[in-house]
Amino acid sequence: MYNERHDERLSGEELELFVQYLHRFANHDVDICLALEAGDADNPVYVMFGRDYPPVSDGGSQQSPAAPHGPAPEGAS
């Protein structure tokens, strides 16, 4: 899949889909750890997913993506 819009920010809708896919990916495809490199080859971003590793920082600087949006389960308020 190739997207010619790599130089544009994600729209709100795209970001919401990304977060939903990220949660699904983390739940089903990350076993113990996975390290990825993404973005521009001259200025890459390194991402690490892990279940065994403590955060590099104290955890206070870690950003947690919002939980996937969608209808609340029946009976939830």
Secondary structure as GFF3:
##gff-version 3
##sequence-region A 1 77
A	DSSP	alpha_helix	12	29	.	.	.	ID=ss1
A	DSSP	beta_strand	33	38	.	.	.	ID=ss2
A	DSSP	beta_strand	45	50	.	.	.	ID=ss3
###
